[in-house]
């Protein structure tokens, strides 16, 4: 495993791989590495000559200063976890000034409306920040393939749209949500939960699973009412939103149509921590 902190060092090291026409995988992360990240790295290792893992808490995608401040940062721990995976791994852990030499300001992007749904509506400017840092990483690394987890499904679709609109020769690979044995989706934010909070958070998975089951026979409104009622009766959580959306457009749907793919998206707060999850309903 090699660790670089500057763009120049990384570019110089990757030259030999590019020169030999070898494939480069990219796994962008904001640190707090967990099993979900490791599964992405492992998949990239299988499919590429080398894997670049970026570890960078990107300030331009946070619209809440307190959330940015609280985000877990422990590079030493992250490197130890990443080193448990075998393969040609290059960790890129830059400073904010390295990625944003002047001001940490996001570019403006247009993703054909994908950015206006769900997280985009709740967190204005968030996907401009995501697009800014991902484009910087894509331009720097020039990966053959880039790996993103389906837990952030809206982000995954937006990155695909970014690659399409920018005419980038990069394959964006969506990887299944990595869950703990009790169903809880792996997330860096889980580190901020107490032991009891972690146990209680499995409620999210259970509700989504039941909603998926009901979706087969019930109307969308009935499924929506069920989820809202479940959270209303659980004092541990504050439900921010639950919606059933078309996987392609990410727009909320009110009626089912034959041949379309649907997914349930949920955001809830417990112990002051914002947790997101989603599940395919097809």
DRENVOZA-270922 format. One line per field, with one value per residue (C-alpha): x, y negated, z negated; residue in three letters; residue number from 1. Coordinates in steps of 0.2 Angstrom, whole numbers, plus 5000, padded with zeros to 4 digits. Layout:
c1 X / ...
c2 Y / ...
c3 Z / ...
resn ALA / ...
resi NUM / ...
***
This chain:
c1 5000 / 5006 / 5000 / 5001 / 4996 / 4999 / 4992 / 5009 / 5015 / 5000 / 5000 / 5019 / 5016 / 5001 / 5011 / 5018 / 5001 / 4994 / 5009 / 5007 / 4989 / 4984 / 4967 / 4965 / 4951 / 4945 / 4935 / 4931 / 4928 / 4927 / 4937 / 4930 / 4933 / 4921 / 4916 / 4906 / 4921 / 4932 / 4919 / 4921 / 4940 / 4940 / 4929 / 4940 / 4956 / 4948 / 4944 / 4959 / 4978 / 4978 / 4965 / 4966 / 4957 / 4954 / 4952 / 4945 / 4932 / 4925 / 4919 / 4909 / 4896 / 4891 / 4878 / 4878 / 4894 / 4891 / 4889 / 4906 / 4914 / 4907 / 4912 / 4924 / 4942 / 4956 / 4968 / 4979 / 4965 / 4958 / 4975 / 4976 / 4959 / 4963 / 4979 / 4969 / 4965 / 4977 / 4981 / 4990 / 4981 / 4986 / 4979 / 4977 / 4974 / 4975 / 4972 / 4958 / 4971 / 4978 / 4961 / 4955 / 4971 / 4961 / 4944 / 4934 / 4919 / 4909 / 4906 / 4888 / 4881 / 4865 / 4860 / 4844 / 4834 / 4841 / 4849 / 4832 / 4825 / 4826 / 4844 / 4845 / 4829 / 4834 / 4852 / 4854 / 4870 / 4875 / 4877 / 4886 / 4899 / 4899 / 4901 / 4915 / 4926 / 4922 / 4926 / 4943 / 4947 / 4942 / 4953 / 4967 / 4966 / 4959 / 4951 / 4946 / 4932 / 4925 / 4916 / 4901 / 4889 / 4871 / 4867 / 4869 / 4859 / 4855 / 4873 / 4877 / 4864 / 4871 / 4889 / 4883 / 4875 / 4890 / 4901 / 4888 / 4887 / 4906 / 4909 / 4921 / 4928 / 4925 / 4914 / 4904 / 4901 / 4886 / 4889 / 4876 / 4873 / 4884 / 4874 / 4878 / 4871 / 4856 / 4853 / 4859 / 4867 / 4886 / 4889 / 4903 / 4890 / 4887 / 4902 / 4893 / 4879 / 4879 / 4878 / 4860 / 4858 / 4866 / 4854 / 4839 / 4844 / 4840 / 4822 / 4826 / 4830 / 4815 / 4803 / 4810 / 4809 / 4791 / 4787 / 4795 / 4783 / 4768 / 4773 / 4769 / 4750 / 4746 / 4745 / 4759 / 4749 / 4746 / 4765 / 4769 / 4756 / 4763 / 4781 / 4776 / 4765 / 4779 / 4791 / 4778 / 4776 / 4794 / 4800 / 4819 / 4817 / 4813 / 4808 / 4814 / 4807 / 4802 / 4798 / 4795 / 4804 / 4807 / 4825 / 4829 / 4822 / 4822 / 4805 / 4793 / 4779 / 4761 / 4756 / 4764 / 4768 / 4772 / 4791 / 4797 / 4810 / 4805 / 4815 / 4811 / 4822 / 4822 / 4831 / 4829 / 4837 / 4842 / 4854 / 4856 / 4864 / 4856 / 4855 / 4850 / 4845 / 4836 / 4829 / 4824 / 4805 / 4805
c2 5000 / 4983 / 4966 / 4950 / 4932 / 4922 / 4923 / 4922 / 4937 / 4947 / 4942 / 4947 / 4964 / 4968 / 4964 / 4981 / 4989 / 4978 / 4980 / 4999 / 4998 / 5005 / 5003 / 4991 / 4992 / 4978 / 4979 / 4961 / 4960 / 4947 / 4959 / 4967 / 4983 / 4998 / 5015 / 5006 / 4997 / 5013 / 5022 / 5008 / 5009 / 5028 / 5027 / 5014 / 5025 / 5040 / 5030 / 5018 / 5018 / 5006 / 4996 / 4978 / 4975 / 4957 / 4952 / 4934 / 4925 / 4914 / 4897 / 4891 / 4905 / 4900 / 4887 / 4889 / 4883 / 4893 / 4909 / 4906 / 4902 / 4918 / 4929 / 4943 / 4941 / 4953 / 4956 / 4968 / 4979 / 4979 / 4984 / 4998 / 5004 / 5002 / 5012 / 5027 / 5029 / 5037 / 5029 / 5015 / 5001 / 4982 / 4971 / 4953 / 4942 / 4924 / 4908 / 4896 / 4883 / 4897 / 4900 / 4882 / 4871 / 4855 / 4856 / 4871 / 4867 / 4879 / 4878 / 4878 / 4893 / 4898 / 4916 / 4915 / 4914 / 4928 / 4915 / 4908 / 4924 / 4930 / 4926 / 4912 / 4904 / 4907 / 4901 / 4887 / 4887 / 4904 / 4912 / 4897 / 4901 / 4920 / 4916 / 4904 / 4916 / 4931 / 4922 / 4917 / 4935 / 4941 / 4928 / 4932 / 4951 / 4955 / 4971 / 4985 / 4989 / 4980 / 4988 / 4981 / 4990 / 4991 / 4984 / 4967 / 4972 / 4954 / 4950 / 4965 / 4960 / 4942 / 4948 / 4958 / 4943 / 4932 / 4945 / 4945 / 4926 / 4923 / 4937 / 4946 / 4963 / 4970 / 4985 / 4981 / 4997 / 4997 / 5010 / 5017 / 5010 / 5018 / 5022 / 5029 / 5046 / 5037 / 5027 / 5010 / 5001 / 4998 / 4980 / 4969 / 4960 / 4976 / 4972 / 4958 / 4969 / 4977 / 4996 / 4994 / 4982 / 4995 / 5009 / 4997 / 4992 / 5009 / 5003 / 4994 / 5010 / 5019 / 5006 / 5005 / 5024 / 5024 / 5009 / 5019 / 5034 / 5022 / 5014 / 5030 / 5029 / 5012 / 4995 / 4983 / 4972 / 4987 / 4991 / 4973 / 4972 / 4988 / 4981 / 4965 / 4973 / 4985 / 4970 / 4960 / 4974 / 4976 / 4962 / 4966 / 4958 / 4943 / 4947 / 4934 / 4942 / 4958 / 4958 / 4971 / 4965 / 4971 / 4977 / 4968 / 4951 / 4952 / 4943 / 4948 / 4959 / 4960 / 4974 / 4990 / 4993 / 5009 / 5011 / 4997 / 5000 / 4992 / 4989 / 4984 / 4970 / 4966 / 4953 / 4953 / 4946 / 4955 / 4948 / 4933 / 4943 / 4942 / 4960 / 4964 / 4980 / 4987 / 5003 / 5009 / 5013 / 5023
c3 5000 / 5005 / 4997 / 5006 / 5000 / 5016 / 5033 / 5041 / 5031 / 5036 / 5054 / 5055 / 5048 / 5059 / 5075 / 5076 / 5075 / 5089 / 5099 / 5099 / 5103 / 5086 / 5078 / 5063 / 5051 / 5040 / 5024 / 5018 / 4999 / 4985 / 4973 / 4958 / 4968 / 4964 / 4972 / 4985 / 4991 / 4990 / 5001 / 5015 / 5014 / 5015 / 5030 / 5038 / 5035 / 5044 / 5059 / 5061 / 5060 / 5046 / 5035 / 5029 / 5013 / 5009 / 4991 / 4991 / 4981 / 4994 / 4987 / 5002 / 5001 / 4983 / 4981 / 4962 / 4954 / 4938 / 4948 / 4957 / 4940 / 4932 / 4947 / 4941 / 4946 / 4941 / 4956 / 4946 / 4942 / 4960 / 4966 / 4954 / 4960 / 4978 / 4976 / 4972 / 4990 / 5002 / 5018 / 5027 / 5017 / 5017 / 5004 / 5009 / 4993 / 4998 / 4987 / 4992 / 4999 / 5010 / 5018 / 5017 / 5019 / 5018 / 5010 / 5006 / 5018 / 5028 / 5046 / 5052 / 5061 / 5069 / 5069 / 5079 / 5063 / 5053 / 5041 / 5037 / 5029 / 5011 / 5004 / 5017 / 5010 / 4992 / 4994 / 5007 / 5016 / 5009 / 5026 / 5033 / 5020 / 5024 / 5043 / 5040 / 5030 / 5040 / 5056 / 5048 / 5044 / 5061 / 5070 / 5058 / 5057 / 5075 / 5069 / 5080 / 5067 / 5052 / 5038 / 5028 / 5016 / 5019 / 5001 / 5009 / 5023 / 5029 / 5028 / 5039 / 5052 / 5052 / 5055 / 5069 / 5077 / 5073 / 5083 / 5097 / 5099 / 5097 / 5110 / 5098 / 5103 / 5086 / 5081 / 5065 / 5055 / 5043 / 5029 / 5017 / 5000 / 4988 / 4972 / 4955 / 4950 / 4942 / 4958 / 4953 / 4969 / 4966 / 4964 / 4958 / 4947 / 4938 / 4928 / 4919 / 4912 / 4895 / 4893 / 4890 / 4905 / 4916 / 4910 / 4912 / 4930 / 4937 / 4936 / 4952 / 4962 / 4954 / 4960 / 4977 / 4979 / 4973 / 4985 / 5000 / 4995 / 4995 / 5011 / 5020 / 5016 / 5008 / 5016 / 5015 / 5003 / 4991 / 4991 / 4987 / 4973 / 4966 / 4965 / 4958 / 4945 / 4940 / 4937 / 4928 / 4915 / 4912 / 4901 / 4904 / 4922 / 4931 / 4949 / 4961 / 4976 / 4985 / 5003 / 5017 / 5032 / 5050 / 5051 / 5067 / 5064 / 5045 / 5045 / 5032 / 5039 / 5034 / 5045 / 5051 / 5070 / 5078 / 5083 / 5071 / 5057 / 5040 / 5025 / 5007 / 5000 / 4981 / 4970 / 4951 / 4936 / 4920 / 4907 / 4917 / 4932 / 4949 / 4957 / 4975 / 4982 / 4998 / 5005 / 5022 / 5022 / 5038
resn UNK / UNK / UNK / UNK / UNK / UNK / UNK / UNK / UNK / UNK / UNK / UNK / UNK / UNK / UNK / UNK / UNK / UNK / UNK / UNK / UNK / UNK / UNK / UNK / UNK / UNK / UNK / UNK / UNK / UNK / UNK / UNK / UNK / UNK / UNK / UNK / UNK / UNK / UNK / UNK / UNK / UNK / UNK / UNK / UNK / UNK / UNK / UNK / UNK / UNK / UNK / UNK / UNK / UNK / UNK / UNK / UNK / UNK / UNK / UNK / UNK / UNK / UNK / UNK / UNK / UNK / UNK / UNK / UNK / UNK / UNK / UNK / UNK / UNK / UNK / UNK / UNK / UNK / UNK / UNK / UNK / UNK / UNK / UNK / UNK / UNK / UNK / UNK / UNK / UNK / UNK / UNK / UNK / UNK / UNK / UNK / UNK / UNK / UNK / UNK / UNK / UNK / UNK / UNK / UNK / UNK / UNK / UNK / UNK / UNK / UNK / UNK / UNK / UNK / UNK / UNK / UNK / UNK / UNK / UNK / UNK / UNK / UNK / UNK / UNK / UNK / UNK / UNK / UNK / UNK / UNK / UNK / UNK / UNK / UNK / UNK / UNK / UNK / UNK / UNK / UNK / UNK / UNK / UNK / UNK / UNK / UNK / UNK / UNK / UNK / UNK / UNK / UNK / UNK / UNK / UNK / UNK / UNK / UNK / UNK / UNK / UNK / UNK / UNK / UNK / UNK / UNK / UNK / UNK / UNK / UNK / UNK / UNK / UNK / UNK / UNK / UNK / UNK / UNK / UNK / UNK / UNK / UNK / UNK / UNK / UNK / UNK / UNK / UNK / UNK / UNK / UNK / UNK / UNK / UNK / UNK / UNK / UNK / UNK / UNK / UNK / UNK / UNK / UNK / UNK / UNK / UNK / UNK / UNK / UNK / UNK / UNK / UNK / UNK / UNK / UNK / UNK / UNK / UNK / UNK / UNK / UNK / UNK / UNK / UNK / UNK / UNK / UNK / UNK / UNK / UNK / UNK / UNK / UNK / UNK / UNK / UNK / UNK / UNK / UNK / UNK / UNK / UNK / UNK / UNK / UNK / UNK / UNK / UNK / UNK / UNK / UNK / UNK / UNK / UNK / UNK / UNK / UNK / UNK / UNK / UNK / UNK / UNK / UNK / UNK / UNK / UNK / UNK / UNK / UNK / UNK / UNK / UNK / UNK / UNK / UNK / UNK / UNK / UNK / UNK / UNK / UNK
resi 1 / 2 / 3 / 4 / 5 / 6 / 7 / 8 / 9 / 10 / 11 / 12 / 13 / 14 / 15 / 16 / 17 / 18 / 19 / 20 / 21 / 22 / 23 / 24 / 25 / 26 / 27 / 28 / 29 / 30 / 31 / 32 / 33 / 34 / 35 / 36 / 37 / 38 / 39 / 40 / 41 / 42 / 43 / 44 / 45 / 46 / 47 / 48 / 49 / 50 / 51 / 52 / 53 / 54 / 55 / 56 / 57 / 58 / 59 / 60 / 61 / 62 / 63 / 64 / 65 / 66 / 67 / 68 / 69 / 70 / 71 / 72 / 73 / 74 / 75 / 76 / 77 / 78 / 79 / 80 / 81 / 82 / 83 / 84 / 85 / 86 / 87 / 88 / 89 / 90 / 91 / 92 / 93 / 94 / 95 / 96 / 97 / 98 / 99 / 100 / 101 / 102 / 103 / 104 / 105 / 106 / 107 / 108 / 109 / 110 / 111 / 112 / 113 / 114 / 115 / 116 / 117 / 118 / 119 / 120 / 121 / 122 / 123 / 124 / 125 / 126 / 127 / 128 / 129 / 130 / 131 / 132 / 133 / 134 / 135 / 136 / 137 / 138 / 139 / 140 / 141 / 142 / 143 / 144 / 145 / 146 / 147 / 148 / 149 / 150 / 151 / 152 / 153 / 154 / 155 / 156 / 157 / 158 / 159 / 160 / 161 / 162 / 163 / 164 / 165 / 166 / 167 / 168 / 169 / 170 / 171 / 172 / 173 / 174 / 175 / 176 / 177 / 178 / 179 / 180 / 181 / 182 / 183 / 184 / 185 / 186 / 187 / 188 / 189 / 190 / 191 / 192 / 193 / 194 / 195 / 196 / 197 / 198 / 199 / 200 / 201 / 202 / 203 / 204 / 205 / 206 / 207 / 208 / 209 / 210 / 211 / 212 / 213 / 214 / 215 / 216 / 217 / 218 / 219 / 220 / 221 / 222 / 223 / 224 / 225 / 226 / 227 / 228 / 229 / 230 / 231 / 232 / 233 / 234 / 235 / 236 / 237 / 238 / 239 / 240 / 241 / 242 / 243 / 244 / 245 / 246 / 247 / 248 / 249 / 250 / 251 / 252 / 253 / 254 / 255 / 256 / 257 / 258 / 259 / 260 / 261 / 262 / 263 / 264 / 265 / 266 / 267 / 268 / 269 / 270 / 271 / 272 / 273 / 274 / 275 / 276 / 277 / 278 / 279 / 280 / 281 / 282
***
